[in-house]
Amino acid sequence: MTASQSNSQSLPEYEVFAIKYATRDALRKNHFIGGDPHDGPMPMDYFLWVVRNAEHTFVVDTGFGAEVAAKRGRTLLRTPAEGLALLGVDVDTVKDVIITHLHYDHVGTFDSFPIAQFHLQDDEMAYATGRHMRHKQFNHGYEVDEVVGMVRMVYKDRVSFYNGEAELAPGVSIHRIGGHTHGVQCVRVNTRRGWVVLASDTSHYYEHFEKKRAFTTMFNVAEAVDGYGKLEKLADSLKHIVPGHDPLVMQRYPAASKALEGIAVRLDAVPTY
């Protein structure tokens, strides 16, 4: 038993789900700096996540809607609100939303959550509203109206800011990793199988953290690669790290229910491989 496993035994446990809401076709060269010598198809799935127990429900990221899907050529399978409803989560009553970063596919439908408090890193808001957004290689992942919308939430006192790591509830914490964006964060959750880390875009695919390779959209490559070590320290094992966009997530974890095959999986269950 590891020290982290021992410590987790005194904490509440949470169910954790990944909901697939969109997808797109892509090639391996799209996903690795320097391309890939074995170029071929490598689709990208889009997820949001639910962390819950009897006391708390956290939604992690809010996806994108039909307008942005059409604009960016993504296949929207269901709106984030529709996906959440399939797990019995009503966006009208969600009190806490963790935003891993402000890219369009992680914050796009934030305005569907009328009472939620949003949890965000200081560095992410500073980055998304600062000098680096002059440059296309950094700003292309953001939708200006969504960033401005989150600024409006700040003025309504609906954004809680963090500098590094913080415990949001016993057994749930956020950790700034950086790299992909200046303030991208992961989420660490205590579950029945130990500490699970929702990597979001700190590692888009399993291959990124397993082989220490970097995704093509990147602010700080060194910080991203160092971040893989942080993910490993936060998780109980490599099999406890869940990447942000890998279709393999839907294959490695059991469906939340028979009716949700191909839509939602349980990340607090042991993966098949």
N, C-alpha and C positions, 0 to 999 in steps of 0.2 A: 504494500500500500504506500503510495507516495504521500508526501507531506500535504500537498494540496487536497488529495482525496480524504485524508484524515480531517483536515479543517472543514471540508465541505459537509461532513456528516452532521454537524451541529446547525447547519443552515437549511432553510426551506428549499424544497425542490420544485422545479418548474417543468411544465410541458413546453416543448419548443417545436414550432412548425415552420416549414418553408412553403410558400404559396407561389406557384408559377403563374404569372399573369401575362407574359408576352415572350416572344422569341424572334430570332432573325438568323438568316443564313450568313455564314462568314467563312473565311479561310484561315488556316494556321498562321499565315504571314501577318494577318491582322492583329494577332494577339501577343506577339513577342517582339521586343526591340531586336533589330537585326534580322527579322524574318525567321524562317524555319527551313532547313534543308529538305524536309519531307512535307512540303506544302500539300495541303488537301483540305477537305471540308472540316470545319470546326465551328459548329453552330454556337450561338450564345443565347442562353435563357435569362429571363428577367424575373427576379423574386422579390417578395417582401416577406417579412417574418413576424411570427407571433410568439411571445413569451408570456406564459400565464400560469397562475395557480389560483387557489381560492381567494387570495387577498389582493393580487395584483394582475393587471393585464398591460403588457407593453406591446405596441406595434413598432416594428423596426422598419423604417423607410416607408414611403407612400407611393412609389412607382410613378407611372405616367398615364395619361389618358389618350383618348382617340385623336385629338388634334395634334399632339406631339408625335404620336405613333405614325400618323400620315405624313407629317413634316419630315420625319427622320427615317422613314421607310422600315418601320418595325411592325411586326404582326402582333396586334393586341388580341389576346385570347379572351380576356375578361377584364373589367375594370378592377383596380385594387379593392374598391369597396365591395364589388361583387365577390371577389375572392375571399375577402375577410368574412362576408356574410355566410359563406359556405362552412366556415368554422364557428359560426355563431357569434361573430364579433361585429357589433354595430358601430359604424364610424361615428354616429351621433353621440355615443356614450363613452368613447375611448378618452381616457384622461391623460395618457402619457404616450408620446411618440418620440422614439429615438431616431434622429436623422444622422445617418453615418457620414454623409457629406451632401453638398447641395447640387450635385449633378442632376440633370433632368429626369433620369430614371430612378432617382432615389427620393426626390422631394416633390415630384410633379403634381400630385393631387392633394397636397397638404391642406388646401382649402375645403376638402371634404370632411375635415375633422373639426367641427365647430367649437368644441370645448377643450380640445387637447392642449397640453403644454408640450412644447417641442424642446428636445434636449440636444444641444449642438456644441461643438468645440469652438472656443474663441478664435482659434487659428483659421477655422473654415470660413467663418463670416468675414474675417479680415481679408483673407485670400480672395474670396468671391466678390468683394467690393473694392479691392485695392488695385495697385498699379499693374499687377501681372495680367489683369483682365484686358489690357490693351492688346495682348498678343493672341492670335487665333489658336496657336498650339495649346494655350492654357484655357481660353474662354469657350472653346467649341463644345465642351460638355455641359455648359450652363445655359439655361434659358433666362434671359434678363428679367422677364416678368415674374418668374418664380423667385429669383433672388430678391427683387424689389418687394414681392409679396411677403417674404420672410422678414425683411426689414420692417414692414408694416406690423408684423406680429411682434417684433421687438417693442415697438411703440405701444402695443397693447399689453405688454408685460406677459407675453405668452411664449417667450423663448428663455430657457435656462441655459446659461453658458458655463463651460468647463475648460479648465486648463490642464490637460493631461489625463488623469484617471479619476473616477469618482464612483462611489456606490450609490445607485439609484434606489435600491431596496436590498434587504438581506438576500444575498445570492445572485444579484444582478449588478454588473458594473460595466462602465464604458472606459475605453482606453485609446487615447490618441496614438496613432501609428504614423500617419503622414506618408509621403511618397507619391501616391497616385494624385492626390491633392494635398495642399499644405495641412489641412485639418481633418483628413479622413480618420474615422475611429472604428474600432471593432467593439463587439458586445460579448461579455463573458457571462455565462449562465450556469448555475448549479442545477444539475438534473439527476435523474435516477441512475445515470451511468457516469456521473462525475461532471467535471467542468467542460462544458462545450463552448467553443468560441465561434461566433458568427463573424466571419472575416469581412463580409461585404467586399468592397473593392480594395481592401488591403491585399487581397489575393483573388483575382477574378476566377482563376481555374486552379484545380489541384496541382497542375504542373508548375504553376508559379512558385508556390511555397515548397513543393517537393524537390524541384530542380533549381531553385534559386534564380529563376528567370523573371524578367520584368515585362509588364504589359506596355503597350505602345503609348497610351496616354499617361504621361508621367510628369510630375513636377520635380521630384527629387529621387533619382534612381537609387542613390546610396541609402537614403532613408527607407525606401521601399524594401530593399534587400535586407537591411538590418531589421526591418519590421517583421520579417518571417521568423526570426529568432524570438521576437517578442510574442508572436502568436503561439509558438511552440511552448514557451514558458507559461503562458496563461492557460493553455489546454492540458488535459491529462495525457493526451497522446496525439500523434498526427491524425488519428482517426476521429479525434474530437474537434478538429478544425473543419469548418464548413465554408467553402469558397462562395463568392458572391454571384457568379454567373455560369457555373459549370453544369451542363445538362446531366452529368454523371450523378449529381445530387439526387435527381429524381429516380435514378436506377439503384443507388446504393442504400436508400432508406425506404422503409415500408410506408405505404399510403396511410394517410390519417384515418381513412375508412375505405371500404370497398367502393362507395359512391364517389370518392375523391381520387381514385386511381388516375395518375397522370396530372393531377392538379395540386395536391398538397401532400407532403410527407412529414413524418415525425422524426425530428432530429434528436430527440431524447432517447430514441431507440438505438440499439447497436447496429451500425451499418453492416451490410452483407459482405463487403470487401473493401 
